[in-house]
Amino acid sequence: MPEQCRVKLHKDIELLKKAKEEISELKSKEQNKPKEWKDVKDTLARSEQVRLQEPELSAAELKNAYGVPGMMEVLREFTGDRVV
């Protein structure tokens, strides 16, 4: 009987050691999560600081604003090659 108790005790100790290692791993992973979330939060904060700027002129306005010689002919060539 005492030998059986020692074997069982030894197995239980091994199980406890494994459980302790798993708990340590989970704790270390849990400690890393706040840092990961902080990184995401920082990225979002930086992206909010950058605002998209409206273009000064739209494509239609550019057509009238700048007189580029031959522009209409070139555009017609490109649209003419298209098969719809």
Secondary structure, 3 states (H helix, E strand, C coil): CHHHHHHHHHHHHHHHHHHHHHHHHHHHHHHHHHHHHHHHHHHHHHHHHCCCCCCCCCHHHHHHHCCCCCHHHHHHHHHHCCCC
